[in-house]
Amino acid sequence: MFSRKLFLLLSISPSFLFAQQSDTTLLKEVVIQENRLSIPFDKRNRNIQILTQEDIQQLPSTSINEVLRYAAGVDIRQRGPFGTQADIGIDGGSFDQTLILINGVKLSDPQTGHHMLNLPVPLSEIQRIEVLRGPVSRIYGINGLTGAVNIVTKQATANSVFVQLQSGSSFKKVEAEVGKDGIYYGNAVQVGGSFVRKNHQHQLFFGKEHSNGQRYNSGADNEKLYYQNQITLAPSHKIQMMAGYINNEFGANGYYAAPGDKESEELVETVISSISSHHQLNKWYLSPRISHRYNEDDYRYFRNDLSKGRSKHYTQSLTGELHARYQTTLGDLGIGAEARFEDISSSNIGKHNRENYGFFTEFRTTKFNRFDINVGAYVNYNTDYNWEIFPGIDIGYQATEHLRLSVNSGTSQRIPTFTDLYLNQRPGNIGNPDLKSESAWQNEFGLQYYRNKFSFQAGYFYRDIRRFIDWLRESTDVPYQAQNLGNNKTHGIYANVGYKTVFAEQHSLMFNFAYTYLDPSIINDYSNSIIKYGIESLKHQLQASLSYSIQNWSITTANRWLERSSSNAYFISDLRLAYQKKRISVFADVQNIFDEKYVEVGAVPMPSRWANLGLRYQWTQH
């Protein structure tokens, strides 16, 4: 164990956010698009982190789930590699308390948050991933109780075609199966391309992934299809469209209701779409948008006997939005409104629907000497939970050319899912129609320091979630039930250090180190109960990486040590060796180098040491 800790301390680089680009000045030039206001990254007053396109290419990861493992404060709890199925939490929040967005489009899931990371976008087509830590209702509306992840895709600039192949194996399964091959493997293929003309561009991608499962009944197959375009009607008037399809089938042994779910499986189909336009009219910026998400979830508790224990859910969410920004001599005024209609038809949840209406207002000014102030509120009406208001304020102070201080205070809300409220999945889980909505209030102080090749960020926050929702039971012979458990109060501290140097010719070395400490506490005493999710929240998270590049070669080691509130701790070290020249790129990954035995969620042991090889060919018209 000492050698592993030493390896962690010696391995530090670009696996996270702020200084991991080829040139840190480029990162400072990134503008965070928050639907209404646009904020330069180096002028932010919140804890916003960015995984750049270069980070994504260098990290030993083959899915969005795996990339997000290296973002500080983000807790990815996978049930297998190749993006099979995973939950996401930020700073100790649950999987239902984090918003996922693609280009600012909220992927609302009124059924459950378990499938929010079923995303059709290929890694190679992501420009950057923005991670916003803390309540985000003032920015994005409800359900971003502890944070949000916004995936920003590339815009095509030339005609291109690509194909990518990858295959991997752990060479053994974590559990032996009688009469079965003991080798665990997975493979994937992606194809896609772009078509670009003067006033319009189009991108289309298809992906297919398969694995036979690291244990009994944990194999997975999924297909992904994604399309996006941009049409320029005039220099100040643009239209953007997006559509995606995901078909994901996997064995769900131990996923939700262990040990009785050994023979369970799940089939999930998701369709997402949106159309938006952007208009610059003198001092006004307008952006209307309509988006839709349809999901079919077929959960089979007994895959060989569909006459019992089967749950079929059909949900959809339709959202209309209008966002505007007005530029004044004092600052930028942002206003917006949204309406969302959600419904579900389910074999064991029933038929339900609800409506949600929200109104945004924000104002940002830099007119005060060295101060940057952003103040606003989100007013929300839900047909089940009536009216609520969520104000917030962010203040930044540029103390010196290199040092920036910030304080912020904000609130947010999460509406219970239909699963929380109405699920009737005995003997595993049952809902609670008397649940109240969750609300969070968070205060934070932070500082950012940039000087030449060095960057540093640190901060402290205190968050209080009222009417915190989790699933609990009094003993193992009764089902879990969703409950409002009282207040969940969390103290957190974080620190990130990054440094990049370029030496000799075409040589570069980057390192990054990040630490997050969380001290959560539930006010009421549930020591005699079994809590399903909260007990496994993060307590310590230490991440460190090192990346070295020479000409066309790069090698990255990315490492993380996590300890949960249950005292379950584990250390994972991953490695990527990559080569790129002209149209060809090749990468080789080794994950879980030290063959750690660990569980991230449920009763699903993660794979042992895992090797993966990938090849990509891309033709681009110059």
C-alpha atoms as one frame of an Amber mdcrd trajectory, in Angstrom:
protein
   0.000   0.000   0.000   2.917   2.359   0.712   4.158   1.968  -2.865   0.725
   2.894  -4.191   0.563   6.058  -2.103   4.076   6.991  -3.189   3.071   6.438
  -6.820   0.060   8.720  -6.285   2.156  11.516  -4.781   4.672  11.354  -7.610
   2.007  11.400 -10.330   0.428  14.744 -10.867  -1.023  16.341 -14.108  -3.781
  17.405 -16.420  -6.593  15.224 -15.348  -8.787  17.994 -14.167  -9.584  21.435
 -14.810  -7.928  24.531 -14.829  -4.428  24.440 -16.173  -4.510  21.447 -18.394
  -4.369  22.997 -21.823  -1.374  23.322 -24.078  -1.315  26.965 -23.065  -3.078
  28.204 -19.946  -3.796  31.521 -21.653  -6.126  29.650 -24.003  -8.139  28.418
 -21.047  -8.446  31.977 -19.764  -9.979  32.913 -23.098 -12.792  30.368 -22.728
 -16.187  32.005 -22.291 -18.700  30.177 -20.099 -22.089  30.306 -21.835 -24.884
  30.197 -19.263 -27.870  30.586 -21.625 -28.189  34.306 -20.830 -24.921  35.800
 -19.558 -21.457  35.116 -20.964 -18.607  35.078 -18.435 -14.869  34.781 -19.235
 -13.391  31.809 -17.414 -10.768  33.892 -15.604 -13.500  36.279 -14.363 -15.720
  33.619 -12.835 -17.011  34.043  -9.278 -18.102  30.440  -8.836 -16.295  27.117
  -8.654 -16.393  26.273 -12.355 -13.991  23.689 -13.752 -13.176  22.813 -17.334
 -11.975  19.613 -18.937 -10.588  20.701 -22.281 -10.473  18.873 -25.574  -6.794
  18.104 -24.965  -7.531  16.706 -21.499 -10.145  14.381 -22.953  -7.726  13.111
 -25.605  -4.903  12.448 -23.133  -6.865  10.868 -20.278  -7.013   7.040 -20.109
 -10.776   7.036 -20.739 -13.119   5.755 -23.414 -16.453   7.222 -22.244 -17.824
  10.440 -20.784 -18.361   8.594 -17.491 -14.669   7.743 -17.273 -13.509  11.255
 -18.189 -15.623  12.791 -15.418 -13.883  10.584 -12.833 -10.966  13.015 -13.021
 -12.955  16.210 -12.327 -12.484  17.377  -8.730 -15.552  16.960  -6.535 -17.320
  14.772  -9.112 -18.236  11.287  -7.916 -18.768   8.827 -10.772 -20.074   5.516
  -9.484 -19.914   3.056 -12.364 -21.244  -0.455 -12.660 -18.825  -1.377 -15.416
 -16.547   0.174 -18.070 -17.522   1.224 -21.603 -20.121   3.568 -20.114 -22.491
   0.706 -19.253 -24.374   2.518 -16.494 -23.237   5.058 -13.928 -24.508   7.537
 -11.360 -23.026  11.008 -10.950 -22.858  13.200  -7.865 -21.116  16.506  -7.144
 -19.650  17.356  -3.733 -21.555  14.607  -1.948 -24.870  15.077  -3.765 -26.918
  12.169  -5.073 -27.365  11.168  -8.725 -30.744  12.952  -8.821 -29.213  16.243
  -7.637 -26.940  16.892 -10.624 -28.061  18.420 -13.917 -26.632  17.108 -17.188
 -26.711  19.386 -20.237 -25.533  19.275 -23.850 -24.790  22.759 -25.192 -27.005
  24.231 -22.482 -29.930  21.870 -23.193 -31.133  20.236 -19.957 -31.619  16.480
 -20.269 -34.406  16.299 -17.716 -35.360  12.780 -16.594 -38.572  12.800 -14.515
 -38.418   9.019 -13.976 -34.995   8.553 -12.341 -31.483   9.959 -12.476 -29.877
   6.540 -13.010 -29.715   7.020 -16.793 -28.658  10.656 -17.069 -25.220   9.651
 -18.361 -26.707   7.679 -21.256 -25.381  10.219 -23.757 -25.020   9.851 -27.545
 -22.138  12.310 -28.025 -18.783  10.655 -28.902 -15.794  11.757 -26.824 -13.866
  12.899 -29.883 -16.541  15.489 -30.705 -16.540  17.257 -27.327 -14.917  20.693
 -27.251 -14.938  20.916 -23.460 -16.853  19.816 -20.374 -17.903  22.516 -17.901
 -18.463  21.403 -14.306 -20.367  23.871 -12.111 -20.152  23.022  -8.404 -22.870
  24.329  -6.080 -26.571  25.223  -6.507 -27.363  26.236 -10.094 -31.101  27.031
 -10.091 -30.394  30.697 -10.805 -28.531  29.615 -13.960 -30.320  26.508 -15.218
 -33.521  26.094 -13.181 -34.638  23.295 -10.881 -32.899  19.985 -10.127 -29.337
  21.305 -10.156 -29.219  21.039  -6.366 -25.477  20.415  -5.973 -24.162  21.226
  -9.432 -24.323  20.760 -13.191 -22.257  19.296 -16.023 -22.519  21.035 -19.393
 -21.041  19.188 -22.385 -20.049  21.585 -25.158 -19.646  19.942 -28.567 -17.343
  20.964 -31.402 -18.554  22.952 -34.367 -17.308  21.518 -37.639 -15.032  23.726
 -39.753 -14.232  21.338 -42.617 -15.527  18.232 -44.337 -14.271  15.130 -42.542
 -14.804  11.391 -42.028 -13.489   9.206 -39.226 -13.598   5.650 -37.938 -12.420
   4.530 -34.503 -11.965   0.976 -33.231 -11.149  -0.092 -29.691 -11.009  -3.315
 -27.736 -10.062  -4.206 -24.197  -9.920  -6.995 -21.646  -9.144  -7.619 -18.001
  -8.116 -11.203 -18.927 -10.166 -12.489 -15.998 -13.538 -11.944 -14.375 -13.965
 -10.633 -10.847 -16.231 -13.614 -10.154 -15.738 -17.051 -11.676 -18.665 -18.604
 -13.579 -19.121 -22.329 -13.816 -18.785 -23.505 -17.409 -18.080 -19.991 -18.723
 -15.058 -18.338 -20.302 -13.201 -16.472 -17.557 -11.987 -13.643 -19.811 -13.807
 -10.305 -19.550 -13.648  -8.211 -22.703 -15.251  -5.249 -24.394 -15.036  -3.621
 -27.795 -16.437  -0.605 -29.621 -16.608   1.025 -33.035 -17.423   4.635 -33.908
 -17.900   6.203 -37.327 -18.870   9.716 -38.239 -18.195  12.793 -40.239 -19.029
  16.392 -40.984 -20.291  18.280 -44.018 -19.531  21.995 -44.154 -20.682  24.735
 -46.474 -20.506  28.510 -46.173 -23.800  28.988 -44.332 -24.456  25.580 -42.824
 -22.613  22.636 -41.298 -23.777  19.134 -40.337 -22.280  16.380 -38.165 -23.418
  12.756 -37.859 -21.985   9.981 -35.645 -22.762   6.342 -34.889 -21.303   4.120
 -32.168 -21.650   0.476 -31.144 -20.285  -0.990 -27.878 -20.316  -4.518 -26.441
 -18.931  -6.209 -23.340 -19.542  -9.677 -21.950 -19.559  -8.510 -18.318 -16.987
  -8.584 -15.524 -19.196 -10.951 -13.525 -22.283 -13.137 -13.964 -25.106 -11.335
 -15.813 -23.347  -8.004 -16.300 -22.783  -7.924 -20.067 -23.853  -4.879 -22.057
 -24.697  -3.824 -25.605 -25.467  -0.297 -26.715 -25.836   1.732 -29.879 -25.632
   5.503 -30.188 -26.607   7.894 -32.959 -26.034  11.662 -32.811 -26.649  14.531
 -35.238 -26.185  18.277 -34.937 -26.100  21.218 -37.304 -25.783  24.966 -37.448
 -27.408  27.143 -40.101 -26.415  30.778 -40.492 -29.316  32.828 -41.804 -27.389
  36.079 -41.406 -24.323  37.127 -39.383 -26.529  37.876 -36.359 -29.098  35.096
 -36.817 -28.336  31.375 -36.440 -30.280  28.146 -35.987 -28.942  25.032 -34.225
 -30.479  21.563 -34.137 -29.539  18.452 -32.212 -30.911  14.892 -32.149 -29.653
  11.732 -30.466 -30.663   8.116 -29.920 -29.306   5.614 -27.372 -30.222   1.942
 -27.054 -28.632   0.387 -23.966 -29.153  -3.227 -22.837 -27.294  -4.673 -19.867
 -27.389  -7.336 -17.200 -28.250  -5.618 -13.908 -26.973  -8.127 -11.359 -26.536
  -6.212  -8.096 -27.422  -2.841  -9.584 -30.420  -1.781  -7.510 -31.781  -4.510
  -5.220 -29.014  -6.964  -4.274 -28.885  -9.817  -3.521 -32.268 -10.711  -4.993
 -31.645  -9.153  -8.408 -29.014 -11.629  -9.610 -31.105 -12.470 -12.699 -32.248
  -8.918 -13.498 -31.618  -7.042 -16.723 -32.528  -3.627 -18.102 -33.283  -2.265
 -21.564 -33.185   1.517 -21.948 -33.972   3.529 -25.082 -33.613   7.307 -25.118
 -34.340   9.908 -27.779 -33.286  13.542 -27.323 -33.805  16.509 -29.628 -33.687
  20.277 -29.595 -33.928  23.253 -31.913 -32.775  26.716 -30.963 -31.985  30.021
 -32.605 -29.689  32.895 -31.661 -30.293  36.512 -32.575 -28.253  39.661 -31.953
 -30.449  42.771 -32.248 -28.434  45.862 -31.347 -28.050  45.616 -27.570 -30.405
  42.634 -27.278 -29.411  38.983 -27.540 -32.334  36.536 -27.879 -32.312  32.738
 -27.827 -35.539  30.689 -27.969 -35.303  26.899 -27.698 -37.526  23.817 -27.701
 -36.178  20.471 -26.461 -37.645  17.011 -25.955 -36.507  13.844 -24.200 -38.303
  10.500 -24.550 -37.226   7.443 -22.577 -38.304   3.790 -22.408 -37.013   1.786
 -19.458 -37.761  -1.943 -19.309 -36.432  -3.370 -16.034 -36.776  -7.152 -15.711
 -36.189  -8.374 -12.183 -36.301 -11.968 -13.456 -35.003 -11.931 -17.030 -36.034
 -15.554 -17.578 -39.567 -15.069 -16.257 -41.185 -11.852 -17.492 -44.510 -12.676
 -15.835 -43.339 -11.169 -12.544 -41.038  -8.447 -11.280 -41.087  -6.523 -14.560
 -41.218  -2.706 -14.695 -41.889  -0.850 -17.948 -41.646   2.943 -17.888 -42.407
   5.414 -20.678 -41.505   9.018 -19.882 -41.149  12.220 -21.774 -40.206  15.782
 -21.027 -40.993  18.707 -23.339 -39.362  22.057 -22.580 -39.748  25.494 -24.118
 -37.331  28.290 -23.212 -36.697  31.931 -24.060 -33.502  33.610 -22.884 -32.436
  37.200 -23.418 -29.564  39.512 -22.589 -29.564  43.288 -22.745 -26.340  45.266
 -22.654 -26.426  48.534 -20.701 -23.771  51.029 -19.689 -23.915  49.637 -16.145
 -23.730  45.950 -17.064 -25.576  43.020 -18.630 -29.184  42.207 -17.759 -30.307
  38.613 -18.309 -33.925  37.490 -18.294 -35.576  34.229 -19.245 -38.587  31.969
 -18.947 -39.164  28.246 -19.346 -42.063  25.831 -19.344 -41.629  22.071 -18.943
 -44.236  19.332 -19.261 -43.418  15.892 -17.853 -45.417  12.671 -17.929 -44.927
   8.986 -17.244 -46.842   5.833 -18.068 -45.504   2.897 -16.093 -46.486  -0.626
 -15.158 -45.666  -0.077 -11.481 -45.495   3.697 -11.118 -48.774   4.419 -12.899
 -49.713   7.401 -15.041 -48.735  10.829 -13.814 -47.975  14.238 -15.243 -46.921
  17.629 -13.969 -45.996  21.052 -15.253 -43.196  23.399 -14.305 -42.858  27.115
 -15.065 -39.728  29.109 -14.279 -38.614  32.719 -14.592 -34.997  33.962 -14.527
 -33.489  37.351 -13.874 -29.799  38.221 -13.528 -27.615  41.302 -13.578 -23.827
  41.392 -13.928 -21.716  44.502 -13.582 -17.995  45.295 -13.533 -18.426  49.035
 -12.956 -17.176  48.917  -9.368 -13.414  49.175  -9.012 -11.920  45.633  -9.158
 -15.298  44.109  -8.289 -17.406  41.830 -10.478 -20.963  41.341  -9.174 -23.634
  38.949 -10.426 -26.989  38.914  -8.652 -30.230  37.228  -9.633 -33.096  34.892
  -8.806 -35.108  32.028 -10.240 -38.837  31.917  -9.534 -40.444  28.512 -10.004
 -43.993  27.174 -10.054 -44.665  23.446 -10.094 -48.173  22.033 -10.254 -47.304
  19.593  -7.437 -45.149  21.894  -5.264 -46.478  25.424  -5.891 -44.336  28.596
  -5.890 -40.765  28.975  -4.686 -37.999  31.528  -5.260 -34.260  30.851  -5.395
 -32.022  33.939  -5.168 -28.234  34.081  -5.393 -25.281  36.432  -5.571 -21.674
  36.042  -6.762 -18.989  38.639  -5.995 -15.445  38.620  -7.332 -12.570  40.896
  -6.344  -9.391  41.206  -8.432  -6.931  41.725  -5.574  -3.849  41.771  -7.826
  -3.062  41.028 -11.430  -2.727  37.333 -10.562  -4.945  36.864  -7.482  -8.743
  36.820  -7.546 -11.041  36.367  -4.518 -14.699  35.381  -4.705 -17.689  34.796
  -2.463 -21.069  33.475  -3.483 -24.319  32.450  -1.898 -27.088  30.597  -3.669
 -30.121  28.390  -3.359 -31.598  25.600  -5.438 -34.436  23.051  -5.602 -34.954
  19.445  -6.655 -38.401  18.062  -7.431 -38.720  14.346  -6.511 -38.756  11.981
  -9.464 -41.761   9.827 -10.262 -39.694   6.898  -8.963 -39.210   8.667  -5.622
 -42.936   9.279  -5.376 -44.787   6.310  -6.812 -42.498   3.313  -7.407 -44.042
  -0.019  -6.373 -41.278  -2.528  -6.994 -41.649  -4.967  -4.162 -39.706  -6.599
  -2.639 -36.917  -4.179  -3.581 -38.082  -0.542  -3.512 -41.266   1.471  -2.947
 -41.893   5.185  -3.403 -43.471   7.745  -1.103 -46.192  10.056  -2.526 -45.902
  12.315   0.544 -42.356  13.433  -0.275 -41.565  17.138  -0.196 -39.148  18.793
  -2.604 -35.513  19.276  -1.601 -34.008  22.741  -1.326 -30.359  23.693  -0.813
 -28.617  26.812   0.435 -24.865  27.142  -0.027 -22.256  29.746   0.895 -18.752
  29.611  -0.553 -15.468  31.499  -0.407 -12.722  30.870  -2.942  -9.512  32.208
  -4.431  -7.779  31.732  -7.770  -4.150  32.475  -8.510  -2.598  32.422 -11.992
   1.019  33.346 -12.769   2.796  32.281 -15.915   2.732  28.464 -15.938   1.363
  28.026 -12.417  -2.282  27.956 -11.296  -3.884  27.470  -7.912  -7.491  27.387
  -6.725  -8.863  26.751  -3.253 -12.058  27.327  -1.330 -14.473  26.409   1.418
 -18.243  25.907   1.228 -21.097  25.135   3.560 -24.267  23.579   2.171 -27.563
  22.829   3.905 -30.060  20.609   2.054 -33.513  20.779   3.629 -35.870  17.787
   3.366 -33.001  15.654   2.032 -34.312  12.583   0.149 -32.755   9.140   0.374
 -33.960   5.549   0.447 -33.849   3.606   3.694 -35.192   0.530   5.408 -35.212
  -0.785   8.959 -33.967  -4.284   8.094 -32.958  -6.401   5.104 -36.322  -8.190
   4.942 -38.319  -5.042   4.089 -38.081  -2.879   0.929 -36.267   0.434   0.675
 -38.589   3.459   0.712 -37.884   7.069  -0.260 -38.002   9.445   2.722 -37.361
  13.083   3.581 -34.576  12.499   6.096 -34.294  16.044   7.445 -31.333  18.351
   6.889 -28.137  17.191   5.211 -25.411  19.665   6.149 -22.031  19.521   4.460
 -18.792  21.388   5.084 -16.360  21.135   2.179 -12.894  22.319   1.265 -11.081
  21.966  -2.042  -7.702  22.820  -3.544  -6.249  22.384  -7.024  -2.672  23.020
  -8.182  -1.474  22.945 -11.781   1.801  23.607 -13.570   2.959  23.283 -17.166
   6.380  23.690 -18.643   7.722  23.431 -22.187  11.386  22.610 -22.657  13.696
  21.692 -25.498  11.930  21.250 -28.829   8.384  19.780 -28.783   8.733  18.578
 -25.197   6.131  19.453 -22.546   5.420  18.352 -18.997   2.213  19.042 -17.081
   1.053  18.109 -13.628  -2.081  18.716 -11.605  -3.138  17.857  -8.091  -6.625
  18.190  -6.576  -8.049  17.438  -3.164 -11.636  17.615  -1.918 -12.773  17.043
   1.653 -16.468  16.679   2.552 -17.965  16.450   6.031 -21.661  15.576   5.600
 -24.101  15.016   8.439 -27.795  14.160   8.529 -29.404  15.940  11.481 -31.859
  13.225  12.449 -30.592   9.921  13.859 -30.921   6.978  11.477 -28.286   4.786
  13.082 -30.753   1.897  13.292 -31.704   2.139   9.609 -29.988   1.153   6.376
 -29.531   4.191   4.115 -29.162   3.322   0.445 -27.120   6.135  -1.100 -26.091
   8.812   1.398 -23.930   6.522   3.478 -21.645   6.025   0.470 -21.056   9.731
  -0.285 -17.501  10.995  -0.692 -15.446  12.116   2.295 -11.916  12.386   0.861
 -11.061  12.632  -2.820  -7.435  12.950  -3.928  -6.599  13.144  -7.615  -3.187
  13.467  -9.218  -1.798  13.063 -12.712   1.291  13.553 -14.815   1.519  14.041
 -18.565   4.618  14.168 -20.744   4.620  14.853 -24.493   7.417  14.614 -27.023
   6.651  15.349 -30.656   3.850  12.941 -31.660   3.967  10.863 -28.460   2.304
  11.459 -25.090   2.038   9.473 -21.880  -0.399  10.278 -19.065  -0.788   8.697
 -15.668  -4.030   9.589 -13.886  -4.626   8.521 -10.294  -7.346   8.882  -7.707
  -7.777   7.921  -4.071 -11.265   8.034  -2.583 -12.632   7.406   0.874 -16.367
   7.322   1.447 -18.436   8.090   4.531 -18.705   4.345   5.093 -14.884   4.215
   5.403 -14.734   2.326   2.112 -11.475   3.568   0.555  -9.651   2.608  -2.625
  -6.815   3.834  -4.875  -6.990   3.531  -8.673  -4.139   4.278 -11.038  -4.599
   4.489 -14.835  -2.167   5.022 -17.710  -2.417   6.076 -21.363   0.237   5.968
 -24.072  -0.782   7.748 -27.287   0.668   8.453 -30.701  -0.733  10.764 -33.349
   0.547  11.663 -36.801  -1.445  13.147 -39.637  -4.598  11.048 -40.076  -3.735
   8.212 -37.682  -3.908   8.147 -33.893  -3.333   5.164 -31.624  -3.763   4.819
 -27.870  -3.157   2.098 -25.299  -4.722   2.283 -21.814  -4.135   0.315 -18.663
  -6.732   0.964 -15.955  -6.591  -0.168 -12.343  -2.869  -0.900 -12.653  -2.557
  -2.248  -9.108  -5.556  -4.576  -9.528  -7.547  -2.970  -6.710 -10.722  -4.733
  -5.574 -13.434  -2.136  -5.081 -17.146  -1.352  -5.406 -18.416   2.067  -6.466
 -22.167   1.557  -6.164 -24.655  -1.164  -5.337 -23.222  -4.646  -4.998 -21.225
  -4.602  -8.219 -17.479  -5.327  -7.966 -15.585  -3.311 -10.557 -13.261  -4.983
 -13.084  -9.734  -5.962 -12.186  -6.732  -4.634 -14.116  -7.982  -3.596 -17.524
  -6.092  -3.038 -20.816  -7.578  -1.243 -23.806  -6.241  -0.519 -27.303  -7.706
   1.989 -29.748  -7.077   3.072 -33.340  -8.544   6.121 -35.088  -8.351   7.212
 -38.712  -9.621  10.649 -39.722  -9.673  12.297 -43.123 -10.180  16.052 -43.223
 -10.520  18.169 -46.325  -8.075  21.064 -46.198
